[in-house]
Amino acid sequence: MTLSKRERVIRFLELDDEPDKCPIFTFGFETSGWGMQQYYNSEEYKQVLVEPEELNFGPERFRRNIAWLISQMKFWHADLVLSDPFKKFKRNIYPMPEDYPDAKNHNWNCISGRIMSRGISPITGRVHEWYVDGFFKTKEKLYEVWDEFGKPIDRLSEVEFSPKLWKEYVDGLSPYVYPMANLSLAMSEYLCEGHTHGHAMKLMRKDPQHMHYVMNEYTKAIVETVKRLADVGVDIVFFLDDLGYKGRGIWSPKNFKEFVLPYYKRVYQAARKRGMFMVQHSCGYLHDYLPLMADAGLNCIQAVQPTAENDLAYLVETLGDKLAFMGCLDDTRVLKFGTPKDVEEDVKKYIKIAGPSGNFCPGPTNTVLDPPWENVVSMINSLEKYRSYPLKV
């Protein structure tokens, strides 16, 4: 039995029966990292390269990006990719006011309030960004910004979502990989980082009504996006929203239950109601949250970082009848500092833990930065070697 990539992915998410192989998912290489440069310089890149001229689907202005994406997914032997052809939001990134320190190297987001710093990698010469501060230091500032630029739901793109465009996109990608659509709004992260971490915690105590107002506005925009994607035929949506640090969550269990979980449930149920699968990415420690998220309707959790002290064996044992697991490979310690043999053993370890349930999609937990090239090749070869059912690990 050989399944198509879509069939393989859907069977893994249905939690009903094992597929022919564990599907593979990856975000690919971090574009500013050394790993990407090694990829471009490798013989493997020449073997998987797809040129834009070879494609006859998707918006023409995006075909270079689509070809770039397909090439990477071929390299990783991926079954599933985070990609769709829809512009979901209007322009949301703006330059910082001139009086902000080093304003030219910072920008801010009118939906999230996140202030990002931009820099040039000294190794690759490519631009990369990182979070540094929040624009919404007071609730009055958030109201001022949203009055001027619009609330999140007002920022949704006015471009019509087209079933024809989605079908062409899926059909065009089908020889290579199956796409899932990005919801493009990280409500818990935005709440935390737009207000800044400390201020967000304070507001949860002092002004819970404001925090519920913000989360409700984010949720309305996400649910509307789910509806639009369902209408064009999308069957898997991907929700990126980090919840943890190493060894602990960002929110206390009490605050998570009050300020985050009810809004997650609305999003999960909006997808389930329309026959869609919901996959969520979250970095960090998740043990306190995952049982609640599974009960609220989440289908699959992506990342489950071992370096954040997540215990995949425990999570599979306690939640494997409710949740599918995606990622889970150690891409920071083992992939970065181990040997090719260490990488192979790590792949075997996690497939042995989660693979027998049939609801495991192994891969790196996040974008791959700058591991030794031989370790990247070992991860790919090991995944291909050990992912077929019946498992031999």
C-alpha positions as CSV (number, residue, x, y, z in Angstrom):
1,M,0.0,0.0,0.0
2,T,1.4,3.4,-1.1
3,L,-0.6,6.4,0.0
4,S,-0.5,9.8,-1.6
5,K,1.0,12.6,0.5
6,R,-2.4,13.9,1.3
7,E,-3.8,10.5,2.3
8,R,-0.7,9.9,4.5
9,V,-1.2,13.2,6.3
10,I,-4.9,12.8,6.8
11,R,-4.6,9.3,8.1
12,F,-2.0,10.4,10.6
13,L,-4.3,13.2,11.8
14,E,-7.4,11.0,12.0
15,L,-5.9,9.0,14.9
16,D,-7.7,6.0,13.4
17,D,-5.2,3.8,11.6
18,E,-1.5,3.9,10.9
19,P,-0.4,5.2,7.4
20,D,2.1,3.5,5.2
21,K,4.8,5.8,6.5
22,C,5.2,8.4,9.2
23,P,4.7,11.7,7.3
24,I,7.5,14.3,7.5
25,F,7.0,18.0,8.2
26,T,9.6,20.8,8.5
27,F,9.7,24.5,8.4
28,G,13.0,24.2,6.5
29,F,16.1,26.2,7.0
30,E,16.2,29.6,8.7
31,T,16.9,31.9,5.7
32,S,19.5,33.9,7.6
33,G,21.3,30.9,9.0
34,W,24.4,29.1,7.9
35,G,22.4,25.9,7.3
36,M,20.7,27.6,4.4
37,Q,24.0,28.6,2.9
38,Q,25.3,25.0,3.2
39,Y,22.1,23.8,1.5
40,Y,22.7,26.2,-1.5
41,N,26.3,25.0,-1.8
42,S,25.5,21.3,-1.6
43,E,25.3,18.7,-4.3
44,E,21.9,17.7,-2.8
45,Y,20.6,21.2,-3.7
46,K,21.4,20.7,-7.4
47,Q,19.5,17.4,-7.4
48,V,16.3,18.8,-5.9
49,L,16.3,22.3,-7.5
50,V,13.0,23.3,-9.2
51,E,13.0,26.3,-11.4
52,P,10.1,28.8,-11.5
53,E,9.8,28.2,-15.3
54,E,8.8,24.6,-14.5
55,L,5.7,25.6,-12.7
56,N,2.3,26.5,-14.2
57,F,0.3,27.2,-11.1
58,G,0.0,29.8,-8.4
59,P,0.2,33.6,-8.8
60,E,3.0,34.3,-11.2
61,R,4.7,36.8,-8.9
62,F,5.1,34.1,-6.3
63,R,6.4,31.3,-8.5
64,R,10.0,32.0,-7.6
65,N,9.0,31.5,-3.9
66,I,7.0,28.4,-4.7
67,A,9.9,26.9,-6.6
68,W,12.2,27.7,-3.8
69,L,9.8,26.1,-1.3
70,I,9.2,22.9,-3.4
71,S,13.0,22.5,-3.7
72,Q,13.4,22.5,0.1
73,M,10.5,20.2,0.7
74,K,12.0,17.7,-1.9
75,F,15.3,17.9,-0.1
76,W,13.6,17.1,3.3
77,H,11.4,14.4,1.8
78,A,8.5,16.3,3.3
79,D,4.9,15.3,3.0
80,L,3.4,18.4,4.5
81,V,4.2,22.1,4.0
82,L,3.0,25.3,5.6
83,S,2.0,27.3,2.6
84,D,-1.0,28.8,0.9
85,P,-1.6,31.4,-1.9
86,F,-3.8,33.7,0.1
87,K,-2.9,37.2,1.5
88,K,-4.9,37.2,4.7
89,F,-4.0,40.6,6.2
90,K,-3.3,44.1,4.9
91,R,0.1,45.6,5.5
92,N,0.7,45.6,9.2
93,I,4.4,46.3,9.6
94,Y,5.5,50.0,9.9
95,P,8.7,51.9,10.6
96,M,9.3,53.0,14.2
97,P,8.8,56.7,15.0
98,E,11.9,58.7,14.3
99,D,12.4,59.5,18.0
100,Y,12.7,55.7,18.8
101,P,16.4,54.7,19.5
102,D,18.0,53.3,16.3
103,A,14.6,53.7,14.6
104,K,15.8,52.7,11.2
105,N,16.7,49.2,12.4
106,H,13.3,48.6,14.1
107,N,9.7,48.1,13.0
108,W,6.4,47.5,14.7
109,N,3.2,45.7,14.0
110,C,-0.2,47.5,14.3
111,I,-2.1,44.3,15.1
112,S,0.3,42.7,17.7
113,G,2.2,45.7,19.0
114,R,5.4,43.8,18.7
115,I,8.6,45.8,18.1
116,M,11.2,43.9,16.1
117,S,14.9,44.7,15.7
118,R,16.6,44.0,12.3
119,G,20.2,43.0,11.9
120,I,22.6,41.5,9.4
121,S,24.0,38.0,10.2
122,P,27.8,38.3,10.3
123,I,28.1,34.8,8.9
124,T,25.6,34.9,6.0
125,G,25.1,38.6,5.4
126,R,21.3,38.1,5.4
127,V,18.8,40.1,7.4
128,H,17.2,38.5,10.5
129,E,14.7,39.9,13.0
130,W,14.0,39.4,16.7
131,Y,11.5,40.6,19.3
132,V,12.7,43.4,21.6
133,D,9.8,45.3,23.0
134,G,6.1,46.0,23.0
135,F,4.3,49.1,21.5
136,F,1.2,48.7,23.7
137,K,2.8,49.8,27.0
138,T,-0.6,51.1,28.1
139,K,-4.1,50.0,27.1
140,E,-4.7,53.5,25.9
141,K,-1.9,53.1,23.3
142,L,-3.6,49.9,22.0
143,Y,-6.9,51.7,21.7
144,E,-5.2,54.6,19.9
145,V,-3.5,52.3,17.4
146,W,-6.6,50.2,16.7
147,D,-8.7,53.3,16.3
148,E,-6.3,54.6,13.7
149,F,-5.4,51.4,11.9
150,G,-8.4,49.2,12.6
151,K,-8.9,46.2,14.9
152,P,-7.5,42.8,13.8
153,I,-10.7,41.9,12.0
154,D,-10.6,45.2,10.1
155,R,-7.1,44.4,8.9
156,L,-8.2,41.2,7.1
157,S,-7.4,41.4,3.4
158,E,-10.2,42.5,1.1
159,V,-8.8,40.1,-1.6
160,E,-11.4,37.4,-2.3
161,F,-10.3,33.9,-1.4
162,S,-10.8,31.7,-4.5
163,P,-11.6,27.9,-4.4
164,K,-10.2,27.8,-7.9
165,L,-6.9,29.2,-6.8
166,W,-6.7,26.8,-3.9
167,K,-7.4,23.8,-6.1
168,E,-4.8,24.8,-8.6
169,Y,-2.3,25.3,-5.8
170,V,-3.0,21.9,-4.2
171,D,-3.0,20.1,-7.6
172,G,0.3,21.8,-8.6
173,L,2.0,20.9,-5.3
174,S,0.6,17.4,-5.2
175,P,3.6,15.7,-6.9
176,Y,5.8,17.1,-4.2
177,V,4.0,17.9,-1.0
178,Y,0.6,18.7,0.6
179,P,-0.1,22.2,1.8
180,M,-1.8,23.4,5.0
181,A,-2.9,27.0,5.4
182,N,-1.4,29.4,7.9
183,L,-3.8,31.3,10.2
184,S,-1.2,34.2,10.5
185,L,-2.1,35.5,13.9
186,A,-0.5,34.4,17.2
187,M,-3.0,35.6,19.8
188,S,-1.3,34.5,23.0
189,E,2.2,35.7,21.8
190,Y,0.7,39.0,20.7
191,L,-1.1,39.5,24.0
192,C,2.2,38.9,25.9
193,E,4.7,40.6,23.6
194,G,2.6,43.6,22.4
195,H,2.0,44.6,26.0
196,T,5.4,43.3,27.1
197,H,5.6,40.3,29.4
198,G,5.5,42.1,32.8
199,H,2.8,44.5,31.8
200,A,0.6,41.7,30.4
201,M,0.8,39.8,33.7
202,K,0.0,43.0,35.6
203,L,-3.0,43.7,33.4
204,M,-4.4,40.2,34.0
205,R,-4.6,41.0,37.7
206,K,-5.5,44.7,37.5
207,D,-7.6,44.9,34.4
208,P,-8.8,41.5,33.2
209,Q,-11.6,43.1,31.2
210,H,-9.1,44.7,28.9
211,M,-7.2,41.5,28.4
212,H,-10.4,39.6,27.5
213,Y,-11.3,42.4,25.1
214,V,-7.9,42.0,23.3
215,M,-8.1,38.2,23.1
216,N,-11.7,38.4,21.8
217,E,-10.6,40.8,19.0
218,Y,-7.8,38.5,18.0
219,T,-10.2,35.5,18.1
220,K,-12.8,37.1,15.9
221,A,-10.1,37.7,13.2
222,I,-8.8,34.1,13.4
223,V,-12.3,32.6,13.3
224,E,-13.2,34.7,10.3
225,T,-9.9,33.5,8.6
226,V,-10.9,29.9,9.4
227,K,-14.3,30.4,7.7
228,R,-12.7,31.9,4.6
229,L,-10.2,29.1,4.3
230,A,-12.9,26.5,4.8
231,D,-15.0,28.1,2.1
232,V,-12.2,27.5,-0.5
233,G,-11.6,23.9,0.5
234,V,-8.7,24.0,2.9
235,D,-8.8,21.0,5.2
236,I,-5.7,21.6,7.5
237,V,-5.0,24.9,9.2
238,F,-1.8,25.7,11.1
239,F,-1.8,28.0,14.1
240,L,1.6,29.3,15.4
241,D,1.4,30.6,19.0
242,D,4.2,30.0,21.5
243,L,3.2,29.1,25.0
244,G,6.3,28.1,26.9
245,Y,9.9,28.6,28.0
246,K,12.3,25.8,29.0
247,G,10.8,23.8,31.8
248,R,7.7,26.1,32.3
249,G,4.9,27.8,30.5
250,I,4.6,31.5,29.9
251,W,1.2,31.7,31.7
252,S,0.3,30.3,35.1
253,P,-2.3,27.5,34.8
254,K,-4.9,29.9,36.2
255,N,-4.2,32.6,33.7
256,F,-4.0,30.1,30.8
257,K,-7.5,28.7,31.7
258,E,-9.0,32.2,32.1
259,F,-7.3,34.3,29.4
260,V,-6.2,31.9,26.7
261,L,-8.0,28.5,26.7
262,P,-11.6,29.9,26.1
263,Y,-10.4,31.7,23.0
264,Y,-8.4,28.7,21.7
265,K,-11.5,26.6,22.1
266,R,-13.5,29.0,19.9
267,V,-10.8,28.7,17.2
268,Y,-10.4,24.9,17.4
269,Q,-14.2,24.4,17.3
270,A,-14.6,26.8,14.4
271,A,-12.2,24.5,12.4
272,R,-13.8,21.2,13.7
273,K,-17.3,22.5,12.8
274,R,-16.1,22.9,9.2
275,G,-14.4,19.5,9.0
276,M,-10.9,20.9,9.2
277,F,-7.9,19.7,11.2
278,M,-6.2,22.2,13.5
279,V,-2.4,21.9,14.0
280,Q,-0.8,24.2,16.5
281,H,2.9,25.1,16.9
282,S,4.2,26.0,20.2
283,C,7.8,26.3,21.4
284,G,8.5,25.6,25.1
285,Y,7.2,23.4,27.9
286,L,3.6,22.3,27.3
287,H,2.7,19.7,29.9
288,D,0.4,22.0,31.9
289,Y,-1.5,23.1,28.8
290,L,-1.8,20.2,26.4
291,P,-4.5,18.1,28.2
292,L,-6.7,21.2,28.3
293,M,-6.0,22.0,24.6
294,A,-6.8,18.5,23.6
295,D,-10.1,18.6,25.4
296,A,-10.8,21.9,23.8
297,G,-10.5,20.3,20.3
298,L,-6.9,20.6,19.1
299,N,-6.0,17.9,16.7
300,C,-2.2,18.0,16.6
301,I,0.6,19.7,18.4
302,Q,3.8,20.7,16.5
303,A,7.2,21.1,18.1
304,V,7.2,19.3,21.5
305,Q,10.8,20.4,22.0
306,P,12.8,17.8,24.0
307,T,15.2,20.7,25.0
308,A,12.3,22.4,26.7
309,E,11.9,19.4,29.0
310,N,8.8,18.0,27.3
311,D,8.5,14.2,27.8
312,L,7.1,12.8,24.5
313,A,6.7,9.3,25.9
314,Y,4.5,10.6,28.7
315,L,2.5,12.8,26.4
316,V,1.9,9.9,24.0
317,E,0.9,7.6,26.8
318,T,-1.6,10.1,28.3
319,L,-2.8,12.0,25.3
320,G,-2.1,9.8,22.3
321,D,-5.8,8.9,21.9
322,K,-6.7,12.6,21.5
323,L,-3.7,14.3,19.9
324,A,-1.3,13.7,17.0
325,F,2.3,14.8,17.5
326,M,4.5,16.6,15.0
327,G,8.2,17.5,15.1
328,C,9.8,16.3,18.4
329,L,13.3,15.7,17.1
330,D,16.2,17.4,19.0
331,D,17.3,20.0,16.5
332,T,19.3,22.1,18.9
333,R,21.5,19.8,21.0
334,V,21.8,16.6,19.0
335,L,21.5,18.0,15.4
336,K,23.8,20.9,16.3
337,F,26.4,19.3,18.5
338,G,26.1,15.5,18.0
339,T,27.5,13.2,15.4
340,P,25.7,11.7,12.4
341,K,25.3,8.5,14.4
342,D,23.8,10.5,17.3
343,V,21.3,12.1,15.0
344,E,20.3,8.7,13.6
345,E,19.8,7.3,17.1
346,D,17.7,10.4,18.0
347,V,15.4,9.8,15.0
348,K,15.0,6.1,16.0
349,K,14.3,7.0,19.6
350,Y,11.4,9.3,18.8
351,I,9.9,7.1,16.1
352,K,10.1,4.2,18.6
353,I,8.3,6.3,21.2
354,A,5.5,7.8,19.1
355,G,5.5,5.9,15.8
356,P,3.6,2.8,16.9
357,S,0.4,4.9,17.6
358,G,0.3,5.9,13.9
359,N,-0.2,9.6,14.9
360,F,3.4,10.8,14.6
361,C,4.9,13.1,12.0
362,P,8.6,13.4,12.9
363,G,10.8,16.4,11.9
364,P,12.8,19.3,13.4
365,T,10.8,21.3,15.9
366,N,11.6,24.7,14.3
367,T,13.5,26.3,11.5
368,V,16.9,24.7,11.2
369,L,19.7,27.2,11.9
370,D,23.4,26.1,11.5
371,P,24.1,22.4,12.2
372,P,26.9,20.5,10.6
373,W,25.9,19.5,7.1
374,E,26.6,15.8,7.6
375,N,24.1,15.9,10.5
376,V,21.3,17.4,8.3
377,V,21.9,14.6,5.8
378,S,21.9,12.0,8.5
379,M,18.5,13.3,9.8
380,I,16.9,13.1,6.4
381,N,18.4,9.7,5.6
382,S,17.4,8.3,9.0
383,L,13.8,9.6,8.7
384,E,13.5,7.9,5.3
385,K,15.1,4.7,6.6
386,Y,12.9,4.3,9.7
387,R,9.5,5.8,9.0
388,S,7.9,3.0,7.0
389,Y,5.3,0.7,8.6
390,P,5.7,-1.9,10.0
391,L,8.3,0.1,12.0
392,K,11.8,-1.4,12.4
393,V,13.4,0.6,15.2
